[in-house]
Amino acid sequence: MTDELSPARQIWRAFGQQQVTKRLQYDKFW
């Protein structure tokens, strides 16, 4: 099982991290 190396999984993970960092920035801003 190479689920970790699947492109969709990588894209989804990158997208999730981007959302998390955005939320952290918003929290700091407010």
C-alpha positions in Angstrom: 0.0 0.0 0.0 1.6 3.3 -1.1 -1.3 5.5 -0.1 1.1 8.1 1.2 2.7 8.5 -2.2 -0.5 8.9 -4.1 -0.7 12.3 -5.9 -4.2 12.9 -4.8 -3.2 12.3 -1.2 -0.3 14.7 -1.4 -2.4 17.4 -3.0 -5.1 17.0 -0.3 -2.5 17.1 2.4 -0.9 20.3 1.0 -4.4 21.9 0.7 -5.2 21.0 4.3 -1.9 22.5 5.5 -2.6 25.6 3.5 -6.0 26.0 5.1 -4.5 25.5 8.6 -1.8 28.1 8.1 -4.4 30.5 6.7 -6.6 30.0 9.8 -3.6 30.5 12.1 -2.8 33.8 10.3 -6.4 34.9 10.7 -6.3 34.1 14.4 -3.1 36.1 14.8 -4.5 39.0 12.8 -7.6 39.2 15.0 
